[in-house]
Amino acid sequence: MNDFQYLTPLFWDQPQFRDPNVLRATLENGNAQIRRWILLRFLQYARVKETFAWFSLDDIRETLDALPRQSADRTKWIRLLEVYGTAHRG
C-alpha cells in the first residue's frame, strides 16, 4: 500500500505533487508563493496528521492569515495551534 496515497485527492488538479519526492523538492527549493499555496492546500483539504508530517507549527501559524477569517479551516487550525503550542515538527 502506498503511504502517500492521501496526496492523490489532495492534489487532484496538480498530479506532479502526488509524487512525494516532487512535493518535497518543491517545498525545499520552490519559491515562497508555491510553498504557501501547497501549505494552504494542506490546511484546507488534508488531515491534520498529514499536514503535521510536512509542515511545522510555525509554518502553519505564519500562513493562517491567508485563510478566510470565518472559515471552519481557520478555526480548526487556530485551535490546534492553541493545543499544540509552539512545538516544532520534523
Number of C-alpha atoms within 10 A of each C-alpha: 4 5 7 11 12 13 19 15 13 19 18 11 10 11 12 13 19 19 14 14 11 12 18 13 11 15 18 11 11 13 10 11 9 13 16 18 13 18 21 19 14 21 22 19 14 18 12 14 8 14 19 18 10 15 16 15 20 14 15 20 13 10 15 18 10 11 16 11 11 8 10 12 17 18 14 14 19 14 12 13 15 10 9 10 11 12 9 12 12 8
